[in-house]
C-alpha cells in the first residue's frame, strides 16, 4: 500500500463535501499539473491519503481511500488529464496543521514541507504514521 496527500481548497471541495459522497466516492478532478497527475497514475485501489484543506486552514482534516484507479478526467476533453476516485474513510480526530508539520523534525523531508504547491503528493509510511499520531489516531489505518 502507498500513502498520499490530496490538497483541496475548502471553498471549492471541502472534507464535508467529500464525506457526503459516501462509499461511491468522487473523482479527484481538475488537476492540471503533470507531477500530480503522474502521482495519481501510480495509485492503486486501497491506497490511503490525507485530505488537506489548503489556503486558509492549511491542515489535514481527514483520510480518504482510492476507490478507482486513474481514468480520464470528466471535466476536460483533453486526454492528457486523468484522475482517481477517492472516498472518505474517517475524520482526523485533531486536524494537523502545516505549522505543526513544519515544526516536527521527523517530517522535515515531507513533500508538503518542501513543495507545498503540489496538489497530489506521496507520503512515506513513517510520515503517515507520525501524522496519524499527531492527529490523535491511536492506530494508523
C-alpha positions as CSV (number, residue, x, y, z in Angstrom):
1,X,0.0,0.0,0.0
2,X,1.1,3.5,-0.7
3,X,0.2,6.8,1.0
4,X,-0.7,10.1,-0.5
5,X,-1.9,13.7,0.3
6,X,-4.7,15.4,-1.6
7,X,-4.9,19.1,-1.3
8,X,-8.2,21.0,-1.8
9,X,-9.4,24.5,-1.3
10,X,-12.3,24.0,1.1
11,X,-14.4,26.7,-0.7
12,X,-14.1,24.5,-3.8
13,X,-14.2,21.0,-2.4
14,X,-14.3,20.5,1.3
15,X,-13.9,17.5,3.6
16,X,-17.6,17.7,4.4
17,X,-18.4,17.6,0.7
18,X,-16.2,14.6,0.3
19,X,-17.9,12.8,3.1
20,X,-21.3,13.4,1.6
21,X,-20.3,11.3,-1.5
22,X,-20.4,8.2,0.7
23,X,-18.9,4.9,-0.3
24,X,-19.1,5.6,-4.0
25,X,-16.6,8.4,-3.6
26,X,-15.9,11.1,-6.2
27,X,-13.4,12.0,-8.9
28,X,-10.3,13.9,-7.7
29,X,-10.7,16.0,-10.9
30,X,-9.4,19.3,-12.2
31,X,-5.7,18.5,-11.6
32,X,-3.6,20.2,-14.2
33,X,-0.1,19.5,-13.1
34,X,1.9,16.7,-14.7
35,X,3.6,15.6,-11.5
36,X,0.3,15.5,-9.6
37,X,-1.3,13.6,-12.5
38,X,1.6,11.1,-12.6
39,X,1.2,10.6,-8.8
40,X,-2.4,9.7,-9.4
41,X,-1.4,7.3,-12.2
42,X,0.8,5.5,-9.7
43,X,-2.1,4.9,-7.2
44,X,-3.7,1.5,-6.6
45,X,-7.1,0.6,-5.2
46,X,-7.0,0.7,-1.4
47,X,-4.1,3.3,-1.2
48,X,-4.8,5.8,1.5
49,X,-4.4,9.6,1.5
50,X,-4.7,12.5,3.8
51,X,-7.3,15.1,2.8
52,X,-5.7,18.5,3.2
53,X,-7.6,21.8,3.4
54,X,-5.3,24.4,1.7
55,X,-5.3,28.2,1.6
56,X,-6.6,29.5,4.9
57,X,-6.9,26.3,7.0
58,X,-3.7,24.6,5.9
59,X,-4.4,21.4,7.8
60,X,-5.0,17.7,7.3
61,X,-8.6,17.0,8.3
62,X,-9.4,13.5,7.1
63,X,-8.4,10.3,5.4
64,X,-9.5,9.0,2.0
65,X,-9.1,5.8,0.1
66,X,-8.5,5.4,-3.6
67,X,-11.7,3.6,-4.9
68,X,-11.0,3.9,-8.6
69,X,-7.6,3.9,-10.3
70,X,-6.5,6.5,-12.9
71,X,-9.1,7.2,-15.6
72,X,-9.9,10.2,-17.9
73,X,-10.8,13.3,-16.0
74,X,-14.5,14.0,-16.8
75,X,-14.0,17.8,-16.5
76,X,-12.0,18.0,-19.7
77,X,-11.8,16.5,-23.2
78,X,-8.0,16.8,-23.1
79,X,-6.7,13.2,-23.0
80,X,-3.6,14.2,-21.1
81,X,-5.5,14.7,-17.8
82,X,-6.5,11.8,-15.7
83,X,-7.8,11.4,-12.1
84,X,-8.6,8.8,-9.5
85,X,-11.7,8.5,-7.4
86,X,-11.5,8.7,-3.6
87,X,-13.9,8.1,-0.8
88,X,-13.8,9.4,2.8
89,X,-12.6,6.9,5.4
90,X,-12.5,8.9,8.6
91,X,-12.1,12.3,10.1
92,X,-8.8,13.2,11.6
93,X,-9.7,13.5,15.3
94,X,-7.5,16.5,15.6
95,X,-6.6,18.4,12.4
96,X,-2.9,18.5,11.9
97,X,-1.7,21.9,10.7
98,X,1.0,22.8,8.3
99,X,2.7,24.8,11.1
100,X,2.8,21.6,13.3
101,X,4.1,19.5,10.4
102,X,6.9,22.0,9.7
103,X,7.8,22.1,13.4
104,X,8.2,18.3,13.6
105,X,11.7,17.2,12.8
106,X,10.5,13.7,11.7
107,X,8.6,15.4,8.9
108,X,11.3,17.8,7.6
109,X,11.7,15.8,4.4
110,X,8.0,15.6,3.7
111,X,6.9,16.8,0.2
112,X,4.3,19.1,1.8
113,X,7.1,20.9,3.6
114,X,9.4,21.2,0.6
115,X,7.0,21.5,-2.3
116,X,3.8,22.9,-0.8
117,X,2.2,23.8,-4.1
118,X,1.9,20.2,-5.4
119,X,-1.7,19.3,-5.1
120,X,-1.3,15.5,-5.1
121,X,1.8,14.1,-3.4
122,X,3.3,11.0,-2.0
123,X,3.7,10.4,1.8
124,X,6.1,7.9,3.2
125,X,4.9,5.2,5.7
126,X,6.9,6.9,8.5
127,X,5.3,10.3,7.7
128,X,1.9,8.7,7.5
129,X,2.3,7.1,11.0
130,X,3.6,10.3,12.5
131,X,0.8,12.5,11.2
132,X,-1.8,9.9,12.3
133,X,-0.2,10.0,15.8
134,X,-0.2,13.8,15.8
135,X,-3.9,13.8,14.7
136,X,-5.0,11.7,17.6
137,X,-5.3,8.3,15.9
138,X,-4.3,5.5,18.3
139,X,-3.6,3.3,15.3
140,X,-2.8,4.4,11.8
141,X,-5.2,2.9,9.3
